[in-house]
Amino acid sequence: MSAIRDREEDIGFTPEVGQDNSIERDAVIGEQEKGERRPPAHNDLDSIPWSGADDPANPKNWSNKRKWLNIMVLSLLTVVTPLGSSMFAPGIPSIMAEFHETSPNAATFILSIYVLGFVFGPILIAPLSETYGRRKLYIWGNILFTIFSVGTALSNSMGMLLGFRFSMGFAGVVPITIGSGSIADMMALETRGRAISIWALGPLLGPCIGPVAGGYLIRAKGWRWVYWLISIISGVLIPISTFLLDETFAPVILQRRNASLPQDTTNSAVPNRSTPRPVDTLKFRAAALRPTKLLFLAPLVTLSALYIAISYGILYLLIATFSFVYPQQYGFDEGTSGLAFMPAGIGMILGVIGIGQVTDLMVKRNKLRGVVHQPKFRLVPIIAIPCGCTKQWVLDGPTVFWDLLHWF
């Protein structure tokens, strides 16, 4: 994720304040292609620099305590969303029985429609974050996620369940979509890997620890209580995020600071917060199209997205499969079948923490040697992937009958 983030900065996805905004450049180019020449907007908020390198309002100059407080809150928000994706997996058989579903494809679709919300959510969330900042999206995304969780718990039909599951994924993907952006706003390059590794534990661990807790909860209270519990957790995070999260997006910070200045000293180039800020549809469209451009024009993003897509596909296929294989073939109950996900979760914890430390050390070493940092340097630890897969195939595959599942 750090490598992708670095690549986004290299190609202008997250321009620093005081530098040319590539969204504006895209907008100007788009107008010129239509035969309409539009000069760059010199009074654009994104072109206003900080007052100096040590400007205390710059998130990179915040104290470590303030930075890590924001990262911890972001991490909590990021944990809840993946929990909703898989926590109820051990209860899929009882859900299908309650709603009289018999198709095997329905079990997979109940899980995957949540992840489908992950696909469409960022298309809207990314441009909104560049227009209104990040903090508002975190708060409102969590509020909507809580509402949709309650709706899922009250579902009385398969269609209602699927609709609210999709909406949960759509609203809940906010911290996953822009969380790394907030961290990049605050952290220097040489400390970014550790911060992102901690934040990334949520998306990685949620699908693994969710079925463990959900299995025992479903056995004791039923599958609806999974969503009641998620609603309670996300509801508690609403006031926490409201009072503890700070805005990290530079243009919004500068706009607010300009609004607090006396009228005679206000920077006329920065819009006042009390004045409604119209949405530049051209910039909004450019920001909405940029993820697609990155996906097809930046090889690093393309290959990383392909790898993540395959990994997530296999993960959720196994989540759906384990819900039936272990209870039906080996007599596991809902609680015990969830334990099958624990080894993967432990491996992810060790891997994410270790790789985050390694990449930060590599950046610091290159800096001392005078080597210009390149995003591809963070990909060196990727050699652990084939090593781990080879170990799994050779040592774990043929041991006992049910370990044949490891081959898949």
N, C-alpha and C positions, 0 to 999 in steps of 0.2 A: 504493500500500500504506500509506503514511503517513496518507493521508486516511481510509482505512478504519479504521486503528488509532486515530486521533483520534476517529472517530465511535463506535467501540466503547467508548472511555473515557467519552465524553459520555453514552452510554445505560447505562453501568454494566457493561460486559462485563469490564473489568479493574479492579476497584475498588482504590484505594490503601489501604494499611493506615491505620487510623484513621478511615475513612469507612464508611458503611453498605454492607454487602455485598448486592448485588442478588440474588445466588443465594439468600441467606437470606430476602430479601423474597419472592422467587418461591416458596420453599418454604412460607413462612408463608401466603401467599395461596392456594397450592394446598391446604393443609390446611383453611383457612377455607372454601374452595369445597366441600370434602367435608363440611362441618358440624363439623369438628374444629378448635377454636381452639387454636393453639399459639403461645405467647409467643416473642418474639425471644430468641435465645440470647445473653445478655449476656457469657457467657464464651467466645464463639466466638473462635477464634484470629484471624480476619480483622478483628476489632474492636480489637485491641491496637495502640496507636500506637508509633512509634519513641520513643526516649528524648529526642529533640530534632531540630530541623531539621538539625543538623550531625552526626547520629549516623553514625559511620564505618561501621557495618554496613549502612546503607542503600546499595543499589547506585548510586543517583544521586550519592552522595558519594564513591565510589571514585575513585582516581587515574585519569587518562586512560590511563596505560599499562595498568592492569588492565582497564579497560573495553575498550580496543581489542584486547587480547590475547584476551578472550572473544569479541569480534566476529569476529576473524580465524579462530578455531577454528570458530565457527558458520558462517562463510562457506565454510570447507573442507568441512564436513559437508554444506552445502547444495549445493555443486558436484557432489559424487559422485552424488547421487540422480538429477538430470537426465541425467547422463552415461549411467546405466543405461537410461534411457528410449529413447535414440536412437543410442547409439554403435554398435550392431550393425546399424543400418538398411541400410548398403550390402551386408550379407551376407544380407538377406532372401531373395533368389533362391536362394542356395545352401542356406539352411535349408529352404525349401519343397521343393527337389529332394531333400534328404537324407531328409525325412520324407514324401515322395511326396504333397505337397499341390499341387493345381492351381487351387483356387478363388482368384480375385482378392481376395475379401473376407478370405481368411485372412491376406494380407500386412498389411492394415490392422489386423486384430484382434490380430496379434502385437504390434504397437506400442501399440494403444489399451488393451489389457488392463492394461498397466503403469500407465497414467494412471487406469484404473478403480480401482486401489488408492489413488490420490490422493483419490478421491471418498469411499471408505468409511473410510480411515484416520483422518481428522480427527474423525469422529463419536466414536471411542473416545479418541483422543489428547487432545483438548481438555479433556474433564472429568477425565481422569487427571492432566493437568498442574496443574489446580486442586486436586487432592487430594494428590498426592505431590511436586509441584514439577516443575521443568523439567529439571534436570541428569540425574536418573535416566532420564528418557525419552530424552534425547539418547544416553546411553551404551548403554542396552539396545536402543534402536531401531537404532543402528549395528551392534551385535553381531548382531541378527537379520537385518539387511540383508546382512551379510557371509555368514552361513550360507546364506541364500536365494540369494545370488549363486553360491556354490559349487554349490548344488543345480541352478541353471540351467545352469552349465557342464557338469554331468554328465548332463543330460537326454538320454534315449534315445527319447523319443516327443514328439509335438506336445502331448499333454495334460499331460505332465510339465513341458514348457517353459512352457506357458501358466500352469500352477499356480504355479510358482516365480516367473514374471514378475509375476503379480498380488501375490504375497507380498512381493516386492522393493519394489513400489510402496507397499504397505500399510505396511511397516516404514520405508521410506526417506523417507516424507513427514513424519516427525517434525520435522526442522529447518525444513521449509517451513511447517508448521502453526504452530509456536510460536516460531519464530526472531524474528519481528517483536515478539512479546511480550517476549522477553528483552531486545531492544534498547530497547523502551519502558521496561522496568524500570530500565535503566541511564542512558539519555540524556535530557537536557533537551529540551524541545519544539523549541527553536531550533537544536539540533544533530542532531536525530533524522533529518532528511531525508538528510544525507550518509551517516550510518551505515547506514540502510536501503538506500540506493542501492548501497553496496558489497556488503552482504549479498545484495541482490536480483540481483546479477550471476550467481549460481549458477543459479537457476531459468531465467534468460533465456538465458545462454550455453551451458548444458549441451546443449540440443537442437541448437545450431548448431555447436559445436566438437566434439561427440561424433562425428558422422559423418565429420569430417575425419580425426581420429586413428584411428577405427575402420576406415575404409576401407583404409588402408595396413596396419593390423594384420591385418585379415581376409585381405587379399591375401597376406600373408607367412605367417601362422600358422593361419588359419581362424577361423570365427566364435566358437568356444568360448573362444578366448583373450581375447576381449573381456571375458567374465565372469570369467576368471581374473585379468585385470588389475584389474577393478573390485573383486574380492575382496581383492587385495593392497592396493590403495589404501585401501579402507574398513577393512581389518584394521590397517593402520598407524595409522589415525586412532583406533582403540580406546584404546590407551594415551595418546595425545595428549589426547583428550577427557577421559579419566578423571583425568589429573593436572593439566590446565590449565583445564578449565571450572569455573566457580563457579556455585553456585546463586544465581539472581537473584529468585526468587519470594519476596516479603516474608514471608508466613506461615511458610514453611519455615525461613527464616533466623531468625526470632524464636523458633521452636520449638527450634532447635538452640542458640541462645544461652541460652535458659532452662534447657536441660539441662546446660549447662556451669557454671551458677551454683551456689554452695553451697546446700545443702538449705534452710537457714533464710532465704535471700534469694530463693529461686525464686518467680517470679510464678505464683500458683496459677491465674491465668486462662489461662495458656499451657500446653498439654499438654507433658509431658516426652517427649523423643525416645525414652527407654528404655521408655516405656509404649506399648504398641500403640495406634495411633490408629485407631479403627473408622471404616469408610467410612460416611458419612451417605448412605444410598441416595437420600433425598429431594434432597439437594444435588447428588448425582451425576446424578440424572435431570434436574434443572433445568439443570445445566451442559451435559448432552448435548443438551437441547432448544433451548438458547439459540442455537446457530448457525442453526437453522431459523427461529427467530423473527427473527433479524437479517436473514436472507435475504429474508423476505417483508414485514417491518414497517419496515425501514430502507431508504428509497429509494436512498441512496448505496451501500449494500452490494449491493442488488439490481441496480442498473445496472452497478456495477463488476464484479460476478460474471458478469453477462451478457456484458459486453465481454470479460472474460478467457476465458470459456468459448468464445466465438466465435473469439477469437484463437488459443487453444490448439488448437481443432478444425481451423482452417485450417493451422496450423503442422504438426501431426502428419499431416494429409492430404498436405501437400506432402512431408514426410519420406518417407512411404510411396511417393508418386508418383515422386519423384526417383530412388528406388532402382531403378525400372524404366525410366523415360523416358530418362535419360541413357545408361545402358549399351545399351539396345535401339535407341534412335533415333539416337544420336550416337556410339556406340562407346566410351563412357567405361568405364574399368575401375573396380574398387571404390574405389581410392584417389582417382582423379581426380573421380569423381562426388561424393565427399564435399566437394570444394572449392566446390561450388555453395552451400554453407551459410555460407561465410566472409563474404560481404558483409553478410548479415543480422546476423551476430555482431558485426562492427565497428560497424554502426549502433546496435546495442543498447548496446555499451560507451559510445559517445559520448552516446547519449540518456540513459541512466541516470545517468551521472556529471553531465552538464549539468543535467538536471532536478532532481536531488538538491540541487545547489548553489543553483539558482534558488529552490526552495521554502524552503530555509533562509534565504536572503536576504530573502524575502518575509515570513517570520515575524519576523525581527529588525527589519525596517523597520516593520512594524505595531506591534511592541512599543515602538519608540521614539516612534511617533506616538500611543501610547495606545489603539490599536485592539484590541479583544478578538479573539483568534484564533478562527477558525471553520474546521472541516475543509474546507469548500468552497474556501477560499483556495488550497489545494494543487492544485486542479483547473485553475487558470488555464493552465499549460503544455500542457493537453490540446489547445489549438488547433494544436499542432504535428502532430497526427495527420492531420486533413484536408489540411493543407498538404503533408505528406509523401506522402499517397496521391495527391493531385492531380499532384504532380511525377512520381510513378511512372507514372501512367496516361498523362500527356501526353507525357513525354519518353522513357520507356523502353519503353512498350508496343509501338509499331509498328516498332521499329528493325530487328530481324532475325527470322528465322522462330522460333527457339527462345525468343526474348524474348516471344513470344505468351503464354508461361506466366505472365509478369508480370501479365497481365490478370486472372489468377485468384488 
